[in-house]
Amino acid sequence: MRSMIFAVACALALGGCVPMAMFASGSGPGYSGLRADWGTYVSSKGVNALCLSPKMRLAIWEFEGHFGKKVVMNSGYRDGRHNSAAGGADNSYHTKCMAADFYIPGVPKQQLIAFAMRNNAVGGLGCYPGRPFIHVDVRDRPRGYQRPVTFSGC
């Protein structure tokens, strides 16, 4: 009970995203066979969901709270070798614990993109045509940007 009160108080101070994320569902056929890693569903055992910056964790909670369903991460933190093997940029935000590639079962990718475009926590957005997930990172937006920096098909 005490941790629930803390989470709600913390969420109120952070804009109200956490209470809704607490009620996000991780059930249904889209979650069958998936495992949770540090409270986040992952698509395979090679996905590291532990190393996420607080700002990245809050961004994920905002998606979960908005859609009422848990995200499934395809990629989180990557060390340099893993990042190179995945074709990531040398200065990838994945290597800084500031990025995640994810989808939400049952939520069309276009809805995830639209939400990301109007979410102030999202600094970078990759859309990857032909892939079911989006890339979200929490870089600082360049001065004057009203939406995320976009790349890879957005």
FIKOLZA-1660 file (N, C-alpha, C; in steps of 0.1 Angstrom, whole numbers, plus 5000, padded with zeros to 4 digits):
% residues 154
   i   px   py   pz ch aa at
   1 5008 4988 5000  A  M  N
   1 5000 5000 5000  A  M CA
   1 5009 5013 5000  A  M  C
   2 5019 5012 5008  A  R  N
   2 5028 5024 5009  A  R CA
   2 5034 5027 4996  A  R  C
   3 5039 5017 4988  A  S  N
   3 5045 5019 4975  A  S CA
   3 5035 5024 4965  A  S  C
   4 5022 5020 4966  A  M  N
   4 5012 5025 4957  A  M CA
   4 5009 5040 4960  A  M  C
   5 5009 5044 4972  A  I  N
   5 5007 5058 4976  A  I CA
   5 5019 5066 4970  A  I  C
   6 5031 5061 4972  A  F  N
   6 5043 5068 4967  A  F CA
   6 5042 5069 4952  A  F  C
   7 5038 5058 4945  A  A  N
   7 5037 5059 4930  A  A CA
   7 5027 5069 4925  A  A  C
   8 5016 5069 4932  A  V  N
   8 5005 5079 4928  A  V CA
   8 5010 5093 4931  A  V  C
   9 5016 5096 4942  A  A  N
   9 5021 5109 4946  A  A CA
   9 5032 5113 4936  A  A  C
  10 5041 5104 4933  A  C  N
  10 5052 5106 4923  A  C CA
  10 5046 5109 4909  A  C  C
  11 5036 5102 4905  A  A  N
  11 5029 5104 4892  A  A CA
  11 5023 5117 4891  A  A  C
  12 5016 5121 4902  A  L  N
  12 5010 5134 4902  A  L CA
  12 5020 5145 4900  A  L  C
  13 5031 5144 4906  A  A  N
  13 5042 5154 4904  A  A CA
  13 5048 5153 4890  A  A  C
  14 5047 5142 4883  A  L  N
  14 5053 5140 4870  A  L CA
  14 5042 5141 4859  A  L  C
  15 5031 5146 4862  A  G  N
  15 5021 5149 4851  A  G CA
  15 5010 5138 4850  A  G  C
  16 5010 5129 4859  A  G  N
  16 4999 5119 4859  A  G CA
  16 5000 5107 4850  A  G  C
  17 5012 5104 4845  A  C  N
  17 5013 5093 4836  A  C CA
  17 5014 5080 4843  A  C  C
  18 5019 5079 4854  A  V  N
  18 5022 5066 4861  A  V CA
  18 5009 5059 4865  A  V  C
  19 4999 5066 4871  A  P  N
  19 4987 5059 4876  A  P CA
  19 4980 5051 4864  A  P  C
  20 4979 5058 4853  A  M  N
  20 4973 5051 4842  A  M CA
  20 4981 5039 4837  A  M  C
  21 4994 5040 4837  A  A  N
  21 5003 5029 4833  A  A CA
  21 5002 5018 4842  A  A  C
  22 5000 5021 4855  A  M  N
  22 4998 5010 4865  A  M CA
  22 4986 5001 4862  A  M  C
  23 4977 5006 4855  A  F  N
  23 4965 4998 4851  A  F CA
  23 4965 4993 4837  A  F  C
  24 4976 4995 4830  A  A  N
  24 4978 4990 4816  A  A CA
  24 4978 4974 4817  A  A  C
  25 4971 4969 4807  A  S  N
  25 4970 4954 4806  A  S CA
  25 4981 4948 4799  A  S  C
  26 4985 4936 4804  A  G  N
  26 4995 4928 4797  A  G CA
  26 4990 4914 4795  A  G  C
  27 4977 4914 4792  A  S  N
  27 4970 4901 4790  A  S CA
  27 4964 4901 4776  A  S  C
  28 4962 4889 4771  A  G  N
  28 4956 4887 4758  A  G CA
  28 4965 4880 4749  A  G  C
  29 4961 4876 4737  A  P  N
  29 4969 4868 4728  A  P CA
  29 4982 4874 4724  A  P  C
  30 4982 4887 4723  A  G  N
  30 4995 4894 4719  A  G CA
  30 5006 4893 4729  A  G  C
  31 5003 4889 4741  A  Y  N
  31 5013 4887 4751  A  Y CA
  31 5017 4873 4754  A  Y  C
  32 5010 4864 4748  A  S  N
  32 5012 4849 4750  A  S CA
  32 5026 4845 4747  A  S  C
  33 5033 4839 4757  A  G  N
  33 5046 4834 4755  A  G CA
  33 5057 4845 4757  A  G  C
  34 5053 4857 4760  A  L  N
  34 5063 4867 4762  A  L CA
  34 5067 4867 4777  A  L  C
  35 5079 4872 4780  A  R  N
  35 5083 4873 4794  A  R CA
  35 5085 4888 4798  A  R  C
  36 5084 4890 4810  A  A  N
  36 5086 4904 4815  A  A CA
  36 5100 4905 4821  A  A  C
  37 5107 4916 4817  A  D  N
  37 5121 4918 4822  A  D CA
  37 5120 4932 4829  A  D  C
  38 5121 4932 4842  A  W  N
  38 5120 4944 4850  A  W CA
  38 5107 4952 4848  A  W  C
  39 5096 4944 4847  A  G  N
  39 5083 4951 4845  A  G CA
  39 5079 4954 4831  A  G  C
  40 5088 4951 4821  A  T  N
  40 5085 4954 4808  A  T CA
  40 5085 4941 4799  A  T  C
  41 5075 4939 4791  A  Y  N
  41 5075 4928 4783  A  Y CA
  41 5085 4929 4772  A  Y  C
  42 5092 4918 4769  A  V  N
  42 5103 4918 4759  A  V CA
  42 5100 4907 4749  A  V  C
  43 5104 4909 4736  A  S  N
  43 5101 4900 4726  A  S CA
  43 5111 4888 4726  A  S  C
  44 5123 4889 4732  A  S  N
  44 5132 4878 4733  A  S CA
  44 5141 4880 4745  A  S  C
  45 5148 4869 4748  A  K  N
  45 5157 4870 4760  A  K CA
  45 5169 4879 4758  A  K  C
  46 5172 4883 4745  A  G  N
  46 5183 4892 4743  A  G CA
  46 5180 4907 4744  A  G  C
  47 5168 4910 4748  A  V  N
  47 5164 4924 4750  A  V CA
  47 5166 4928 4764  A  V  C
  48 5174 4939 4766  A  N  N
  48 5177 4944 4779  A  N CA
  48 5168 4956 4783  A  N  C
  49 5158 4953 4792  A  A  N
  49 5149 4963 4796  A  A CA
  49 5153 4969 4809  A  A  C
  50 5164 4965 4815  A  L  N
  50 5168 4970 4828  A  L CA
  50 5174 4984 4827  A  L  C
  51 5183 4986 4817  A  C  N
  51 5190 4998 4816  A  C CA
  51 5182 5008 4808  A  C  C
  52 5172 5015 4814  A  L  N
  52 5164 5025 4808  A  L CA
  52 5165 5037 4817  A  L  C
  53 5168 5049 4811  A  S  N
  53 5169 5061 4819  A  S CA
  53 5156 5064 4825  A  S  C
  54 5155 5071 4836  A  P  N
  54 5142 5075 4841  A  P CA
  54 5133 5082 4831  A  P  C
  55 5139 5090 4823  A  K  N
  55 5131 5097 4813  A  K CA
  55 5125 5088 4803  A  K  C
  56 5133 5077 4799  A  M  N
  56 5128 5067 4789  A  M CA
  56 5117 5059 4796  A  M  C
  57 5119 5055 4808  A  R  N
  57 5109 5047 4815  A  R CA
  57 5096 5055 4816  A  R  C
  58 5096 5068 4819  A  L  N
  58 5084 5077 4819  A  L CA
  58 5078 5077 4805  A  L  C
  59 5086 5078 4795  A  A  N
  59 5080 5079 4781  A  A CA
  59 5072 5066 4778  A  A  C
  60 5078 5054 4782  A  I  N
  60 5071 5042 4780  A  I CA
  60 5058 5041 4788  A  I  C
  61 5059 5046 4801  A  W  N
  61 5046 5047 4809  A  W CA
  61 5036 5055 4803  A  W  C
  62 5040 5066 4796  A  E  N
  62 5030 5075 4789  A  E CA
  62 5023 5067 4778  A  E  C
  63 5030 5059 4770  A  F  N
  63 5024 5051 4760  A  F CA
  63 5014 5041 4766  A  F  C
  64 5019 5034 4777  A  E  N
  64 5011 5024 4783  A  E CA
  64 4998 5030 4789  A  E  C
  65 5000 5041 4796  A  G  N
  65 4988 5048 4802  A  G CA
  65 4978 5053 4791  A  G  C
  66 4983 5058 4780  A  H  N
  66 4975 5063 4770  A  H CA
  66 4967 5052 4763  A  H  C
  67 4973 5041 4760  A  F  N
  67 4967 5030 4753  A  F CA
  67 4961 5019 4762  A  F  C
  68 4964 5020 4775  A  G  N
  68 4959 5010 4784  A  G CA
  68 4964 4996 4783  A  G  C
  69 4976 4995 4776  A  K  N
  69 4982 4982 4774  A  K CA
  69 4997 4983 4775  A  K  C
  70 5003 4973 4779  A  K  N
  70 5018 4972 4781  A  K CA
  70 5025 4972 4767  A  K  C
  71 5037 4979 4767  A  V  N
  71 5045 4978 4755  A  V CA
  71 5053 4965 4755  A  V  C
  72 5057 4961 4743  A  V  N
  72 5066 4949 4742  A  V CA
  72 5078 4955 4735  A  V  C
  73 5090 4954 4742  A  M  N
  73 5102 4959 4736  A  M CA
  73 5109 4949 4727  A  M  C
  74 5113 4954 4716  A  N  N
  74 5121 4946 4707  A  N CA
  74 5136 4948 4709  A  N  C
  75 5139 4960 4714  A  S  N
  75 5153 4964 4716  A  S CA
  75 5153 4975 4727  A  S  C
  76 5162 4974 4736  A  G  N
  76 5164 4984 4747  A  G CA
  76 5179 4988 4747  A  G  C
  77 5185 4986 4758  A  Y  N
  77 5199 4989 4759  A  Y CA
  77 5207 4979 4751  A  Y  C
  78 5217 4985 4744  A  R  N
  78 5227 4977 4736  A  R CA
  78 5241 4981 4739  A  R  C
  79 5250 4971 4742  A  D  N
  79 5264 4975 4743  A  D CA
  79 5269 4977 4729  A  D  C
  80 5281 4982 4728  A  G  N
  80 5287 4986 4715  A  G CA
  80 5287 4974 4705  A  G  C
  81 5291 4962 4709  A  R  N
  81 5291 4951 4700  A  R CA
  81 5277 4947 4695  A  R  C
  82 5267 4947 4704  A  H  N
  82 5253 4944 4701  A  H CA
  82 5248 4955 4692  A  H  C
  83 5251 4967 4694  A  N  N
  83 5246 4978 4686  A  N CA
  83 5252 4977 4672  A  N  C
  84 5265 4974 4671  A  S  N
  84 5271 4972 4657  A  S CA
  84 5264 4961 4650  A  S  C
  85 5262 4950 4657  A  A  N
  85 5255 4938 4650  A  A CA
  85 5241 4941 4646  A  A  C
  86 5234 4950 4653  A  A  N
  86 5221 4954 4650  A  A CA
  86 5220 4965 4639  A  A  C
  87 5232 4970 4635  A  G  N
  87 5232 4980 4625  A  G CA
  87 5229 4994 4631  A  G  C
  88 5231 4995 4644  A  G  N
  88 5228 5008 4650  A  G CA
  88 5239 5019 4647  A  G  C
  89 5235 5031 4648  A  A  N
  89 5245 5042 4647  A  A CA
  89 5255 5042 4658  A  A  C
  90 5267 5048 4655  A  D  N
  90 5278 5048 4664  A  D CA
  90 5274 5055 4677  A  D  C
  91 5266 5066 4676  A  N  N
  91 5262 5073 4688  A  N CA
  91 5247 5070 4691  A  N  C
  92 5243 5058 4689  A  S  N
  92 5229 5054 4692  A  S CA
  92 5225 5056 4706  A  S  C
  93 5212 5061 4708  A  Y  N
  93 5207 5063 4721  A  Y CA
  93 5204 5050 4728  A  Y  C
  94 5204 5039 4721  A  H  N
  94 5203 5026 4727  A  H CA
  94 5215 5023 4736  A  H  C
  95 5227 5028 4732  A  T  N
  95 5239 5026 4740  A  T CA
  95 5240 5035 4752  A  T  C
  96 5230 5044 4753  A  K  N
  96 5230 5054 4764  A  K CA
  96 5218 5051 4774  A  K  C
  97 5211 5040 4772  A  C  N
  97 5199 5037 4780  A  C CA
  97 5188 5047 4777  A  C  C
  98 5188 5053 4766  A  M  N
  98 5178 5064 4763  A  M CA
  98 5169 5061 4751  A  M  C
  99 5168 5048 4747  A  A  N
  99 5160 5044 4735  A  A CA
  99 5154 5031 4737  A  A  C
 100 5142 5029 4731  A  A  N
 100 5136 5016 4730  A  A CA
 100 5129 5014 4717  A  A  C
 101 5129 5002 4711  A  D  N
 101 5121 4999 4700  A  D CA
 101 5110 4990 4705  A  D  C
 102 5097 4994 4703  A  F  N
 102 5086 4986 4708  A  F CA
 102 5073 4987 4700  A  F  C
 103 5064 4978 4703  A  Y  N
 103 5051 4978 4698  A  Y CA
 103 5041 4976 4709  A  Y  C
 104 5028 4978 4707  A  I  N
 104 5018 4974 4717  A  I CA
 104 5008 4965 4710  A  I  C
 105 5007 4952 4714  A  P  N
 105 4998 4943 4708  A  P CA
 105 4984 4949 4706  A  P  C
 106 4979 4948 4694  A  G  N
 106 4965 4953 4692  A  G CA
 106 4964 4967 4689  A  G  C
 107 4975 4975 4690  A  V  N
 107 4974 4989 4687  A  V CA
 107 4981 4991 4673  A  V  C
 108 4974 4997 4663  A  P  N
 108 4980 4999 4650  A  P CA
 108 4993 5008 4652  A  P  C
 109 5003 5005 4644  A  K  N
 109 5015 5013 4644  A  K CA
 109 5013 5028 4642  A  K  C
 110 5004 5031 4633  A  Q  N
 110 5001 5045 4630  A  Q CA
 110 4996 5052 4642  A  Q  C
 111 4989 5046 4651  A  Q  N
 111 4984 5052 4663  A  Q CA
 111 4996 5055 4673  A  Q  C
 112 5005 5045 4673  A  L  N
 112 5017 5047 4681  A  L CA
 112 5025 5059 4676  A  L  C
 113 5027 5060 4663  A  I  N
 113 5034 5071 4657  A  I CA
 113 5027 5084 4660  A  I  C
 114 5014 5085 4658  A  A  N
 114 5006 5097 4660  A  A CA
 114 5008 5102 4675  A  A  C
 115 5007 5092 4684  A  F  N
 115 5009 5096 4698  A  F CA
 115 5023 5101 4701  A  F  C
 116 5033 5094 4695  A  A  N
 116 5047 5099 4697  A  A CA
 116 5049 5113 4692  A  A  C
 117 5043 5116 4681  A  M  N
 117 5045 5129 4674  A  M CA
 117 5040 5140 4683  A  M  C
 118 5030 5138 4692  A  R  N
 118 5025 5148 4700  A  R CA
 118 5029 5147 4715  A  R  C
 119 5038 5137 4718  A  N  N
 119 5042 5135 4731  A  N CA
 119 5056 5142 4734  A  N  C
 120 5055 5152 4743  A  N  N
 120 5067 5160 4746  A  N CA
 120 5079 5152 4751  A  N  C
 121 5077 5140 4756  A  A  N
 121 5088 5132 4762  A  A CA
 121 5096 5126 4751  A  A  C
 122 5090 5124 4739  A  V  N
 122 5097 5118 4728  A  V CA
 122 5106 5128 4720  A  V  C
 123 5119 5125 4720  A  G  N
 123 5129 5134 4714  A  G CA
 123 5132 5129 4700  A  G  C
 124 5132 5116 4698  A  G  N
 124 5135 5110 4685  A  G CA
 124 5125 5099 4682  A  G  C
 125 5121 5097 4669  A  L  N
 125 5111 5087 4665  A  L CA
 125 5116 5081 4652  A  L  C
 126 5117 5068 4652  A  G  N
 126 5120 5060 4639  A  G CA
 126 5108 5051 4637  A  G  C
 127 5104 5050 4624  A  C  N
 127 5092 5043 4621  A  C CA
 127 5094 5030 4613  A  C  C
 128 5105 5027 4607  A  Y  N
 128 5109 5014 4601  A  Y CA
 128 5097 5008 4592  A  Y  C
 129 5095 5012 4580  A  P  N
 129 5085 5006 4571  A  P CA
 129 5087 4991 4570  A  P  C
 130 5076 4984 4571  A  G  N
 130 5076 4970 4571  A  G CA
 130 5079 4963 4584  A  G  C
 131 5082 4970 4594  A  R  N
 131 5084 4964 4607  A  R CA
 131 5073 4968 4617  A  R  C
 132 5069 4960 4626  A  P  N
 132 5058 4963 4635  A  P CA
 132 5060 4972 4646  A  P  C
 133 5073 4976 4648  A  F  N
 133 5076 4984 4660  A  F CA
 133 5081 4998 4656  A  F  C
 134 5081 5007 4666  A  I  N
 134 5087 5020 4664  A  I CA
 134 5099 5022 4673  A  I  C
 135 5107 5031 4670  A  H  N
 135 5119 5035 4678  A  H CA
 135 5115 5048 4685  A  H  C
 136 5117 5049 4698  A  V  N
 136 5115 5061 4706  A  V CA
 136 5127 5063 4714  A  V  C
 137 5132 5076 4713  A  D  N
 137 5143 5079 4722  A  D CA
 137 5140 5092 4729  A  D  C
 138 5147 5095 4740  A  V  N
 138 5144 5107 4748  A  V CA
 138 5155 5117 4747  A  V  C
 139 5161 5119 4736  A  R  N
 139 5171 5129 4734  A  R CA
 139 5165 5143 4736  A  R  C
 140 5172 5153 4738  A  D  N
 140 5167 5167 4739  A  D CA
 140 5164 5171 4724  A  D  C
 141 5152 5177 4722  A  R  N
 141 5149 5182 4709  A  R CA
 141 5157 5194 4706  A  R  C
 142 5160 5196 4693  A  P  N
 142 5167 5209 4690  A  P CA
 142 5158 5221 4693  A  P  C
 143 5164 5232 4696  A  R  N
 143 5157 5244 4699  A  R CA
 143 5147 5247 4688  A  R  C
 144 5135 5250 4692  A  G  N
 144 5124 5253 4683  A  G CA
 144 5116 5241 4677  A  G  C
 145 5120 5229 4680  A  Y  N
 145 5113 5217 4675  A  Y CA
 145 5100 5215 4683  A  Y  C
 146 5089 5214 4677  A  Q  N
 146 5076 5212 4683  A  Q CA
 146 5073 5197 4683  A  Q  C
 147 5081 5189 4676  A  R  N
 147 5078 5175 4675  A  R CA
 147 5091 5167 4675  A  R  C
 148 5091 5154 4676  A  P  N
 148 5104 5147 4676  A  P CA
 148 5112 5148 4664  A  P  C
 149 5125 5146 4665  A  V  N
 149 5134 5144 4653  A  V CA
 149 5129 5130 4647  A  V  C
 150 5127 5130 4634  A  T  N
 150 5122 5117 4628  A  T CA
 150 5132 5112 4618  A  T  C
 151 5132 5099 4617  A  F  N
 151 5141 5092 4608  A  F CA
 151 5135 5079 4604  A  F  C
 152 5142 5072 4595  A  S  N
 152 5138 5058 4592  A  S CA
 152 5123 5056 4588  A  S  C
 153 5118 5064 4579  A  G  N
 153 5105 5062 4573  A  G CA
 153 5094 5069 4580  A  G  C
 154 5096 5079 4588  A  C  N
 154 5085 5086 4595  A  C CA
 154 5081 5098 4586  A  C  C
% end
